């Protein structure tokens, strides 16, 4: 558990840990989710070249007030590619997610104060905590259906799902979901939550989804 806790404990995690420790206690586990959308690279580069082309027709060169009209092809290509990469970097904001397990609850979306999600153990129904995966390695989050569902992860081949506040929360990741499930149940059990120990037996192993699954 110690290695799982230390892995992914960057400066942002340490900052939120110091801030929330008085209310939630010690940080027990850091679960990471990462999914970079490489498919948007080509569209971003295309848009970069479109912006570069427009700039060539409207931006004057240094020696005259008239537009440059591709007088420097290398500079045009470089600036267009850089513009595309900047657009790609904007998609990375949602490509890296973490779920923090404290003594007193779960914390997610903590990079901004207005997006911070804190879910105390009292809000979670222990029997709804479950690990799921898919046989073909696709994101199981897409196959989970509920009237109210919130995705906390960036995506992956496995996921941990639970119900809290009349909403199903899904954290999808490429990591083994077992350490996260055990950390959640361990913290809930230590906090004296009714049904936590009994629910732990049914949370693992992960359920293999072959089709759509209704959570409600």
Protein Blocks (a to p, Z undefined) as FASTA:
>chain_A
ZZmmmnopafklmmmmmmmmmmnopafbdcddddddfklmmmmmmmmmmmmmmmmmmmcc
fkbcbdfklmammlmmmmmmmmmmmmmmmmmmmmpccddddfkbccehklbmkloccddf
klpcfklgccdddfklpafklmpccfbdcdfbfbdjbdcdddeehiacddddfbdfklmm
mmmmmmmmmnopghklmmmmmmpccdddfbdcdfZZ
